[in-house]
Amino acid sequence: MPQFKVDYGQAVIPDGFFLKRQAPPQPTGPYADGDGSFFRHLSTFPGRSTIKEAVLDLLAQAKQHVFFCNFLLQDEEVLQALLMAARRLSGHVYMLTTLKADDFAQGGGADDEAEENFETHMQCVKQLTQQGLLVKARSDCHAKFMTVDDVQAIVTSANAVPTCYGNVRKPKGGTREANPENGVLLYVPGEVRRLANFFRAIWRDACNYYVAPDPTVFEVQQVKSGTPLVRPVEPSRPADEGEVLWTAPGDVRLLRRFLGMVQRAEKDVSLSTWVIKGMDSHELGDAIRKAAMRGVQFRILVRGMNWRDDHRRQCYQLARAIGVNGIILGDYWNHSKAVVMDSEEAMVLTANMDSQHGLDHGVEVGFHSRQTSFITAVNAFLDRLATDAAFEFVADPTQTAMAERYGRQRGQRLEGIVRIRFQPKGGHITRLARKWCDAARRELVRVVKRQVEGRDELLLLTNRMAIHARHGDAGVLISHYINDSPPSKDLDRFDSYLGKGTIFCDVDTETR
């Protein structure tokens, strides 16, 4: 009876994953947003959203007009505040948002079961138009900002949805914690006007769709196709306090400022983004790699999405590029966007580190400053985000590290001495068992626990092989089936990784 042996656990997985931090986050005291003479930093953490507070406050303060641009509107309090402002200001509330399901999907859409859907958003838009507001949309606009009376402005990462403003009760019970979000409330007259004029330029000449005000008819109508240019009237020079920046067709000043900060860095760069996409072949990714090579330390804060392969692969590329000169941290829900360089420059923005949306294409906004008070405030936010992060991204982990630190495992791990006896007989079973063992020496083994026809079953899955087994006598697993095409649903929905130990596979060759 041939026996194959695998000492499982020390092999390196040539990939990268978000794993639980070896030193788990410790509870910290209350967080307070920083402020200065020309700004107030804004944030959302599970206990409080100063972003929502500032949005509601500005809507209540408005005396002449409100320009409100947000990718999504689903928060009932913000919706009612917009309607109240419109009644008070005789309709002078102007809203840019999303009006097409395809634009919603391309911009990211909802990414978990607690996020509201596009239909809920459109119901909110419908309430605005029924109450007499004209709502417009630009298909590539992902920016989140507002201005009031040309004297105050907010730039924020937060969509106007409940999860960006606070904890949300899940439909099936439990709580979905708030997204960490960030933003800035600006009082710089010239830069507020710059942002307000950017809104005006989109509203007047660069929209794709609109819904006319009507108490009974709700219809999305097209006004322009493609991606019209945005031509705002701007101040002759940036304010001393800082500068509003944006991405628009043929105008990537937001990217240029971000890129310049990384290229100028001499000591460290701390940044936050919801997702990383396309940086392996992008000039920003190249700048990060070159900066790390000259010794710049990087701290990159993201949402820890192991299930999203495009994001995870980009984190893997960056983690290998920065090596010992940096760390990538992740948490469950981060959606913030900011960057600080050498404690000399800081920027908050609405764009992710995404080569497809936001840096090179679409419409996004940001605010950059070299003022100490602003840099200190943004740094304090990123420090809190880093302190609270549950995960760190590990490139090329051992199988043991995966088994011990992967975040979504359920129940007791299968580890130690694992004996598998193959019930089917024949030479092809010997071949498949050897192939499974060879794969187990190089790949992760996922364990799926389920019931089939009322009986407990275990699946031991490599990337391309599956052993189906049941518990036998003396702790031996009896395999009644082995194949080289595991169902993708099982690869995605497993209970745990196989823990460190030794695997013995016994194959009966009686009928060979």
N, C-alpha and C positions, 0 to 999 in steps of 0.2 A: 504494500500500500504506500504509494508516494506521499511524502509529506513536505509541504512548502512552509518555510518559516520567514516571517517578516518582523524585524525589530522596528516597531513603528514609533515615531515621535520626534526624532532628531533630524530627519530630512528637511531641507529648506524648500519652501514653496516659492517658485519664481513669479511672484505676484505681490499685490499689496492690499491690505485690509484695514478698516477701522477696528481697533481692538480696545478693550477697556484699559484705561490707564493703570499702570502698575501702582502708582500712588493715587488712589481715588480722590476726586475733588472733595474738599472739606467745606462744611457750612461756613459762610462768610456773613459779615454784618450787612446792614442796609447799604444799598448803592445810591449815590446822589449824583445827578447830572451836573457837570460843570457849566459855568457861564462866564460872560465877560461883558464889556461895554457895548459890543455890537452883535452879540449872539447869545443864544441859550442852547446847549446841547440837549437832545431829546433821545428817549430810549423806550423800548418795551422789554421788560423782564416779567417772569410769571406773576410777581406781586403788583406791578403797576405799569401803566403806559403813559408817560409824559407826552408821547407823540399824539395820542388821541386827545389828551387834555388840551394840548396846544391847538389842535385842529378845531375842536369845539369852541375854544376861547376865541380864536380868530374869526370864526364864523359869527359868533355873537357880537364881536366888536365892529364888524364891517359897517362902514357908513356910506360907501359909494358903490363898490363893486367887488365881486369875488371871482377870481380865476382858479378853478379847481381841476387839476389833471391827475387822474389815477387810473391805473390799469384795471382795477376792480372796485366796485362799490357794493358791499353786502352788509355793512354794519348799520343797524337800525337807528342808533343815536346820531350817527353822522348824516344819514339820509334825512332824518327829521330836522337836523340843524341846517342842512342845505335848503330845505323847503321853507323853514322859518326865515332864513336870510333872504330868500327870493321874495317872500311876501313883504318883508320889511323894506327891501331895496327895489321894489317895483320890478322885479324880474331880472335885475342886473347880477345874476349868478350864471357863470358860464362854465360848462363842464365838458372836458375831453376825457373819453374813456374808451372801452372796448365794446364794439357792437356786432362783431361777427365771431361765431364759434371757432372758425379756423384761426383767427388772430389770437383768441384765447388759448387754443392748444399750442400754437407756435411760440407764444410767450411764456409757456411753462405750465399753464393750467393749474388745476388743483393737484397736489401731490400726496395727499393722504385722506383717509376717510372722514376726518373731521373738517376738512376744508369745504366751504360751500361750493356749489357748482355754477356753471355759466347761466343756467336758467334762473337761479336765485338772483344773480347779478342783473339780468335783464328785467326781472320783476321790479327791482329797485329803480332802474332807468325808466321803466314804464310809469312809475309813480311820479317821477320828476316831470316827464312830458305831459302827463295828465293834469299836472298842476301849473302848466304854462311855460315850462322851460324847454329851450332848444338844446339838445344834446348832440355833440359831434364826436367823431372818432377819426383817428389816423391809424391805419392798419399795423404800422410797425412801432407804435408808441408804447413803451414800457415804463416811461418816467412817472414818478410820483412826486408832485409838488403843488403848492398853491401860493397865491399872492392875494393880499387884501389891500385895496385902496392905493396900491403902488408904494406902500410904506413898510409892510411886513411880508415875509415869505417863509415857507417851510419847504425844505428838501428832505426827503425821507426814503428809506428802503421799504416802508410799510405800505402794503395795499390797504384799502379801506375795508378790511374784512375782520371778523371777530378774532381769528387766530393771530393776527398781527397786533391786536390790542389787548389781549388778555387770555386767561385760561378758558377753555370751552368744554362743556359737558358733552361726552360722546353719546350718540343715540342709543347705544347698547350698554351704557353705563361706563363709569370711569371718567377721567379728565384728560384732555389733551392740553398740555401746557402751551403757553404763549410762545410764539416765535421771538427769540432775541432780535430786536430791530433797532435801528439808529436813525438819527436825523439831526437837523439843525434849524432853529428858528432865527432868521436874520433880520437885523434892523439897519443894514447898510443901504442908504437910499439909492445910490447909483446901481448897486448890484441887484437890489429888489426890482428896480425899473428894467434892468437888463433881462431878468427872468420873466417879468410881466410882458415885456415886448416880445420875448421868445414865444410865449403863449399866444399873444395877439397875432403873430406872424403865422402860426399854425392854424389858429381859428379862422383867420380871414382868407388864406390862400392855399393851405397845405393839408386839408382834411380829405379823407376818402368817403366818409359816410356821415349821415345825420339822421336824427329822428325829430320830426317837426312837433311842436307843441300841439296837442289835441286831446280833449277829454275822452274821446271814444276810439280814435284810430291810432294804432301803434304800428308803424311801418319803418323799417330801416331802408333808407334810400341812398344810392351812390351818387356822389358829386364829382369825384375824380378817381381815376385808376392809377396804379403805379405808386411811386414814392416821390411826391412833389417836393421841390426844394423849399427850405425854410429860410427866409430873409428878414431877420429882425433888425430894427433900429437899435444901435448899441452906443453906450458911452464911449468917448474917445480913448479912455484909458481905464484900467482896472482900479478899483478903490484900494487905498492903502491897507485896509483890513483884510482883503481877500478878493476872490473873483469867482463868479458863476461861470460854469463851463457846461458844454453839452456835446452829445453826439447827434448828428443830423446828416442827411445825404451830402456827401462831399465835404463834411466839416467834422473832423474827428478830434477836436481840441481836448475832449475829455481823455481820450486814449493818449494823446501826446503829453498831457500833463502827468498822467499815471506812469507812462514810459519814462519820462524825464526824471521823475522822482526815483525810480529804480536805478536808472543809469547814473544819477548823481550820488547815490547812497555810498557812504564810506564805512558806516558802522552797522546799522541794523534797519530792517524794514518789517513792520508789523501790519498785517492786512487781514481783512475779513471779506468773504464772499459766500453766497449761498451755494454756488456750484462752480466747478472748473471745467471748461470745455475748450478743446482745440489749442491749448497752449504748447503742445509738442511741436507745432509748426507755425507758431505765431511770434512776432517780434517781441511781445511782452514776455512770453515764456523764455525766449532766447536771452533777453536782458536779465531775467532772474537767474538763469544758469550762469551767465558771465559774472554777475555780481557775487554770487556764491563762490565762484572760483577765486575771486580776489579777496574773499574773507568776510563778506557782508553776511550777517546773521539774519535769518528769516524766521518769522513766526506767522504761519498761515492758518487762519481760522475758517472752517467750512461747516456745512451740515454733513454729519457722518453717515453717508448713504452707501452701505455695502451693496444694496440691491441695484444701484444704478451704475452699470459697468462703464459707461462713458466717463462719468465723473471719477470713478475709482481708478481707471487707467491713467487719467491725467494726473491724479494725485500721486500715483506710482511713479510716473515719469519725473514729476517735480521732486518727489522725495529722494529719488536716486540722484537727481542733479544737484540738489543742495547738500545731500549727505549729512556730515556732522555739523554743517553750518546752518542748521535750521530744524524746525519741527512743524508738522502739520497736525493741528488739533481739530477735533470734530465734536459737535454735540447733536442732540436729537432734532432740533428745530431751527438752527440758526438761519436767518434770512437777511442779516445785516451786511452792509458794504461800506468799507472805510479803508484808508491806508495812511500810515504815518512813517516818515523817513527821517532817521537820525535825530529824532525829536526837534527837527528844524522845519518840517513841512507836514501838513495834514490835509486830508481830503475826505469828505463824505460824498457818496454818490449813489445813484440808483442802479448802476450797471454792474453785472456780475463779471467775473473773469471768463468771458465767453466770447470766442472769436466769431460766433454765428449771430449773436444778438447782443447789442449794447456797446461794444467797444469799437467795432468797425461799421456796424449796420444798426438801423433802427433809430429811435429817439430816446435819449437818456439825459439826465442832468446831474450836476454835482457842484460842490463848493469847495474851493481850495484856499488855504491861508497859511501864512508864515508867522502869524501872531502867536506868541507863547501861550496865552490863555486858551486859545482854540486847540492848539496842539495838546496841551495838558488834558483838556476835556476829552478829546478823542482817544488819547492814550489810556485814560482811566477807564473808558468804556471797553476798549480792547483788552485791558488787563483783567477786568471783571469777566469778560467772555472767556478768556483763557483759563481763569481760575475755575470757572464753572464747567468747562468742557469735560464730558464724560469719556471721550475717546482720544486716542492718538493714532495716527496713521503709521502702520508698520510695513516697510518694504521688505520682501523676502523673509517672512516669518518662518519659524520652525513649525512643524505640525503640532508639537506640544504647546507652543504659544497660542496657536489658533484654538486648540481644544480648551485651554484654560481661560482665554481672554476674549473669545468671540462673544458678542453681546446678546444675541437673541436665542441662545440655547435654552432648552427646557428640560427639566428632569435630570436624573442622574446619568453621568457619562458612562459609556462602556469603555473600560480600560483594564490594564493589568494583563493577565493571561487570558487570551480569547482563543478558544478552540472551535473550529468549524469542520464538521464532517459532511461530506457531500453525499446525499442520498442517491441521486441519479448516478448511473455507472457508465463507463465508456471512455474511450480515448479523447473524445471531444471535450468531456468534462475536465479531464486532466489539463488539456490545452487552455481552456477558459480559466481554470483555477490558477494556473501559472501566470496567465495574462493579467488576472485581477491582482495577484500578489506583486507582479512587476509594477503595475500602476500604483499600488498602495505605497511602494517605496519612494514614489516621486510626487504623489498627489494627495490632496485632502481626502479623507474618508468621512462621508456624511452618514449619520445614522438616522433612519426614519422608523418611528414606532407607529404601528397602525393595526387595525383589525380587519381580517379578511374572512368572510363567512363565519363570523363569531369567534375566530381564533386570533390570538396575538401573533404578529409577524414583525420581524426586523428586516429592514433593507440596509445593506452596507454598500454605499455608493461611492465609486471614484467618478471622475469626470465622464467616463465612457463605459463603465462596467457596473453591474448590479448583482449582488448576492441576495436572494430571498431566503430567509431562514426562520426557524422557530426554535424555542428553547427545548432542549432534550434533557436527558438524565445527566447528573453530575456537572451541570453548568455548560454542557456542550451545546453549541448551536448546530442544528441540523438544517443543512441547505437543501431545499427541495427544487430550487431553480437558480440558474445563473445565466446571465446574458450580457451582451455588449451593447445594449441600447436602453439605458435607464430612462424612464419617463421624465421629461423636463420639469413637470410639476413637482416631482419628488426631489429633484436637485434644488428647486427653489424653496420648498417647504419641508425642511428637515428639523429634527429635534435637537441634534447636537453633532459635534465632531467626535470622532473616535479619539479617546485619550491615549496617553503614552502607555506602551506595553508591548507584548509579544503576541503575534498572531500565528497560530498553527493551522494549516489547512490540510486535512486528511482526505485523500481521494481513493475510493475503492475502484480498482481496475479489474474486478472479477470478470466482466464480460468484454474486456478489451480485445 
